[in-house]
């Protein structure tokens, strides 16, 4: 009967550790490889009918980096 408790406690600890490790790994990956770059922002602006200045692109990139 006590081995069931050890199994459940081990499972909970393993799940918690897995979540922490995966969150840290994903966060560091997104910091190194952002999903959107300056070229993509320019294309998005053109598709919406606007020409974005370099200052506007830099502001958007800094906002995205701040959120990661």
N, C-alpha and C positions, 0 to 999 in steps of 0.2 A: 504494500500500500504506500509506503514512503517513497518508493522509486517513482511513483506517478507524480508526486509533488516535485521531486528533483527534475523530472522530465518537463513538467509545466514551467517551472522556474527557469530552466535552461532555455526553453523555447522562447519565453518572454525576453530574457536577456539577449538571446541571439537576434531576435527581431529588432529590438531597440538598437543594438550595435550595428546591425545591417542598415537600418534607416539613417543613422548618424554618418556612417561611412559613405553610403551612396549619396547623401546630400552634400557632403564635403567634396566628393569626387566630381559630381555634376557641377557644383558651383565653380570649382577651379577650372574645369573644362570650358565652361561658358565664358569665364574671364579671359582665358587664353585664345579661344576661338568664338568671337561673338557671332551670333546668327545673322546679323545685318552689318554690312560695311558701307563705306561712303558711296561706292558705285551703285549699290542697291537703293540707297536713299535718293540719289539723283534720278534714277529710273522711276521711282515711285512719284517723285515730284513732277517729272515730265508726264507721266501717265495721268496725273490729276490736273494737268494743264498749267503748272507753275514751274518757273525756273528758280530753283533754290540757289541762293548765294552760298559761298564757302562758309561765311559766318553762321548762317542758319544750319548748314550741315554739321559744322563743328559743335554748335549748341545741342543738336539732337544726339550726336555721338556722345557728348559728355553726359547728357541726361541718361542715356542707356547704360553707360559705364558706371554711373553713380548708382543705378538701380541694381547692378549685379553686385 
